[in-house]
Amino acid sequence: MQDMTRKLRYLFALLFVSVAGTAFAQSGAITGTVVDEKKEAMIGAVVQVLEGDLVKGGSVTDEEGKYLVKPLAAGRYTVKVTYQSYKTSLTSNVIVGADKNTLVNVAMELDANKLNEVVVIQYKVPLIDPFGDGRQSKTSEEIEKMPTRTTEGVASTVGGVYAGSDGLRIQGARSDGTLYIIDGVQVRGRAGINLPQNSIDQMDVITSGLSAKYGDAIGGVVNITTKGIAKDLRGSVLLERGVDGYGHNLGNFTLSGPLYSKKVEGGKKNVAGFFVGADVGYDKDPRPVYGGTYAVKDDVLKRLQETPLVVVPNQSGSSALASATEFVRKEDLVIQKARANADRWQG
């Protein structure tokens, strides 16, 4: 019994080491400046970063009104700023990327009537990233509006990325030089990288300026962050079927919600939750050819299978065997949209 227990301990230790060896730190930071109604720096303003109902970090502004909250896991947060005699400021839906700073500047409003009012501001992704470092990001809102449903399809909309039959090629490198990371875990190859469209919170495609920790990436990195726990139970289902003759079928679902919550003043506070999702797709021909392809008719194919060789005279006049396919004529062929034996499952 003791030997079995020892073996199990070794097994778990080995599993932990193997997973840790392929995991990457996904921490980012939120930084910015807090000013008053006169655009002057506010010293000692309290800054809190919340994910749902949970406080994930905090800071106090310095003499220049600047603050920095780190480390923060990649995801979406609310930045709460409080100061005596000023309205509380809430900047919601702030996106934090992996290994990336997010700028959130806050202008406080004076609470002249002392009503403890709260000002809610919706965060907007800046057109020009002040911390640009050779990466391009796609948010869940942008991904859901795209016509493509695959992870590689979304990544290929970034400049310098080409989606080939063997995978993504970034900046002219081979497809095996592309590194895929999902929630900090490196994925070997292309298997399992296609996630349900509604489960992706953000996707960073790094095409240049790679950090030293991405040593396995020769071309670039596709870094995917999935959505966090929903405050309330929610989910989505997508079923898609093509009618254009190429046999396209896609199905996925997501489900997220709280598992455990505790009562606090004014309601409930979620402590733990869950998120599950699955995606599966089938294409009769994922990369069709314009104008279709030639294929032999069913009766001709059956004849060729039954009689693969035929007797023909050679140059000396004696009989010889030849492949029956050499005598297939144009009227034995038919044009079809999908290529034969090109079907593919993915998920």
N, C-alpha and C positions, 0 to 999 in steps of 0.2 A: 504493500500500500504506500509506504514511504517512497519507494522507487518511482511509482506511478505519479505521486505528487510532485516529486523532483522533476520528472520529465515534463509534466504540464507547466511547471514554472519556467523551465528552459524554453519550452515552446512559446509561451507568452512573451518571454524576454526577447526571443528571436523575432517574433512577429512585431513587437514594439520597435526594435532596432531597424527592421526592414522598412516599416512604414515611416519612421522618423528620417531614414536616409533619403527618402524621396519627397519629403515635405519641405515647403518653402515658407518663410515668414511672410505673412500677408498684411502686415501692419502699415497703416498710413497715419496721417495727422491732420488736424484742423487748426489753422492759424488765421490771424487777422488783427484788426484794430477796432477798438470801441471808442466812439466819439460822442459828444453831447450835441445839443441843438445848435451850438455855435461852432461845430466842427472842431472842437478842442478835445485833446486826448483825456480820457477818463481814467484816473488812477484808482486801482483797487476794486474795479468792477468784477463781480463773481461770474465766471463762465462755467456752465455745466453742459456736458454732452450726453444726451439720452438716446437710448435705443428702445423705443416703445415706452415702457414705464420704468426701465432700469437705467441708473446713472452709470455710464461707462468711463467717465473721466471728467476732470475739471481743472480750472486754473484761475489765476487772478491777474488782471492786467497790470503791466509795469508802468513806469513813469511816462512812457510814450504811448500808453494805451494799447500796447500789443499783448497778445496772448498766444500760447501754443499748448494744445492738448494732444498728447500721444502717450503710448501707442494705441491705435484704434484699428480693430479688424476691419477689413474691407466690407462696406455695406452702406446703409442709409441711416442718418441720425438727425436729431433735433438739437439745435444749439440754443441754450437758454442763458440769457444775460440779465442779471439783476443788479440794481444800485439804489441806494436810499433816495427817496423822493422822485424816482423815475419809474416809468412804466416798464413792466417786465417785457423783454423782447424774446420771441420764439421764432427761430428760423428753421422751418421744417424741410424734410426731404433733402438734406444735405448729403451728397454722394462722396464717399471716401473710397479712393482706389488703393490697390496694393502698392506699397512702396512709393506713395505719392502724397503730397501736401494739397489740401483743399483750402482755398482762401474764402473766408467769410468775414466781411467787414460789417459792423453793426453801428447804426446811428440811433442813439437812445432819445426818447421823447420825455419831456418833463411832465410829471404827474401833478399838475397844479391843483386839481381837486382832491388829491389823495384818495382816489377810489380803487387803488390797486389794480388798475387796468392792465390788460395783456395785449401786446401788439404781435400779431402772427404774420410772418413774412414767408412766402414761398420761395425756396432757393431755386435759382436758375443757373444752369451750366453756362459759364462764360464762353463767349464766342472765341476768344483767344485765351488759352491757358497760360497764366503767368509763370507756371512751373513746368512748361512744356519740356519734355525730355525724350523726344523721338517716339512717342506712343500716341495712338489714336484710340479714343474710347467710344463705345456704343452703349447707351443706356437702355433699360428695359422698354421705355417709351418709344425709342427709335427702333428697337428690334421688332416690337410688335407691329409696327407699321410697314415693315419690309415685306416684299413679296416672297422672299426665300424663307424656308423653314428649318434649314440645317445650320449647324454651328459654322461649318466651313463656308457656307454661302454668305453668312453675315460677315465673317472675317475677310472674305474676298472683296467686299465693298470698300475696303481700305486701300489707299494708294500704295503701290509696290507689292501687292499680294495677288498671286494668281492661283486659282483653284484648278488643278489638273486632275487627271484620272487617278493619279497615285497620291494625291493629297495637296496640301498648301505649299506653295513655293514663295518664299519671302525674299525680296531683293535679289532675285536670280539664283538663289541657293537651291539645292535639292530638297525634295519634300521631307526626307529623313533628317534634315537640319532644322525642322520646325519643332519647337518644344511646346507641348500643351500642358497647362496647369489648371486644375479645377479645385477651387477652394484651398489652395496651397499644396495640393498633392499632384505630383508629376504623373502624367498618364503616358504609358509606353505605347507608341504607335498611335493609330487612329481609332482603335476599338473603344467604344464607349464615350466618345467625345460629343456626340450629338445628344443634346439635352432638350427637354420640352421647352418650347419658345417662352412660355410663361414662367419658367423656373429660373431664367437668367436675369440677374439684377444688373450686371454690367459686364462688358467684355473689353479688355485692353489688348490691343495688338501692338507689340513693340517691334518696330522695324529697324531701329538704329539705336546706338548708345546703350548697348546691353550691359547690365551690371555683371560683375565678375561671378556672381553666384549662379548665373545662367550659363554655366560652363558647357552644358550639353546642347546648347542652341548655336547652330552655325549660321542659320538664316535669320530667325526671329522667334518671338514668343507670343503665344495666344493664351492670355490669362483670363480665366472665367470666374466670376463670383456669382454664386447662386443667391436667390432671395432668402431673407431671414424669416423668422417666425412671425406669422400674422397675429395681430392683436385679437381678432375674432376669427372664428372658423370660416374658411373660404377655400374655394377650389375652382378648377377649370377643366373642361373637356374639349378636345378638338378632334374631329373626324374629317378626313379629307380624301376625296377620291377623284381621280382625273377621268375625263370623258373624251380625251383627245386621241386615244388609241395607244398611249405609251404605258398604260398599266400603272399609273401612279396611285399609291395608297399610303396614307399617313394617319396615325392615331397617337394621341398623348393625353396625359392628365396630370394635374397637380392638386395637392391637398395640404393645407397648412392651418395651424391653429394652436391654441394654448392647451397644455396638459395639466398644469398646476398653477393655481393663483391663490393669493391670500388677500384677506380683507384689509383695506386701509381706509383712512378717512376720506370720504367722498366716493368710494367705489372699491374696485378690485385692482390688484397689481399682479400681472403675469410674471411668474418666476421661471417656468420651463414650458417648452412647447415642442412642436414637431413640424417637419416639412418632408413630404414625399412626392416623387414624380417619376414618370416613366414615359418613354418615347419609343415607338417602333414604326418603321417604314419599309415599304416594298415598292420597287420600280421594275417593271418589265424591261425597260431600257432607260437607265439613268442619264445616258449621254447619246441621245438619238442623232442621226445624220439628216441634214436637210434634204428633202426630196425622197426619203425612204431608202431602203436597201433591197437588193434582189435576193429572193429565196426560191428554192425549187418547190413546185407544187406537191401536195401530199401524195398523190398517186404516183408521181415521178420519183419521189423520195422512197416510197415503198418498193418500187421496182428496182431502184438502185441498191437498196438494202438486200433484196432477195437475190439479185444478180449483179454483184459488184464487178464481175469480169465478163468480157464478151470475147468471142473468137473472131479475129479479123485476119485477112491475108497480109503478109508482109511483102517486102520488095522482091523476094525470091519466089513468091507465089505460094509458099507454104503457109499453114495456119499458125497464128500466134495469139497470145492473150493480151488484152488491153483493158484499161480501166473504163468502166461504163460511163464515168463522169465526163470523159473526153467527148462524148457524143450528145451531151445535153445542149439543146437548142434554146433560142430566146423564147419561143412559145412554151417551153417547159418551165419558165420562170414567172414569178409574180412579184410585184413591188409591195412591200409591207413597211409600215411605219417603224415598228420596233425590231431591233436586231435579234436574231436567234441566239439563245444561250448567253444573253447579256443581263439577265435579271439579277437583282441585288437586294439583299435584306440589310437594313441598318438600324441602329438604335443604341 
